[in-house]
Amino acid sequence: MPTAVITGATSGIGLEFAHQLAARGNAVVLVARTGSRLRKLATEIEAAHGVKTEVLVADLADRTDVDRVADAARTADTVVNSAGFGLRQRFLDNDLAVEEEMFEVMCRAVLAVCHAAGRGMRDRGGGRIINVSSVAGWLASGTYSAAKSWVTVFSESLSGEFAASGVSVTALCPGPVRTEFHERAGIPAGEIPARAWLGAARVVRTCLRDTDRGKVLSVPGPLYKGIVLAARWMPRRLLRRGGTAVAKARRA
């Protein structure tokens, strides 16, 4: 039975990946910080899909915990890096420790897990890595945007490097998804137009289909495909203005 390692597995996009990969017949290694939620999810997945589950309690801001996740990823057939969080305040209004924690979780942990998973998959001649990024990575709107930009470019780079070894790498770049993410970040849902929201099930279903087809970038929904296309051609100064406008609106 193939095995999938999923970080951020107890909520949002990570939770949906856990269910959809289990439904495809993958044993799943569920990674998150809260043991009680992980154990509950493991029981639900075993009952719903009849696959083996493993729980790995880990804080991806802790480098020792990241090493344990990397060890699990080394032997996995599929790895999904989905853990992350957002910050509402401006960079200088946040404590440096909070900014560093976001960098550790959303960039360094992805780097370390991909390194371990990539080596294992290369040696076995196949596997796939999915890194959850965001359309925000094409904008210039704070450190979250910058982190997601790094994830996208990093994934594209790995895709080229791993291509000859049979390992696929996909960056999932959705717009706003109805999950706990925005509530945790202190961003009211009303700030985002209703038509702009995506459902987690659709996002993950699209991503897995794109991954099956070998796509490097998975952008769910025609609206966000259009935004990404426009951002590729738009002068950077206009993207910076747009990012600044978004940031001001969130602080208003």
Secondary structure, DSSP 8 states (H G I E B T S, - for coil): --EEEEESTTSHHHHHHHHHHHHTT-EEEEEES-HHHHHHHHHHHHHHH---EEEEE--TTSHHHHHHHHHHHTT-SEEEE-------S-GGGS-HHHHHHHHIIIIIHHHHHHHHHHHHHHHHT-EEEEEE--GGGGS--HHHHHHHHHHHHHHHHHHHHHGGGTEEEEEE--S-BSSSHHHHHT--GGGS-GGG-B-HHHHHHHHHHHHHTT-SEE--SHHHHHHHHHHHHS-HHHHHHHHHHHHHHHH-
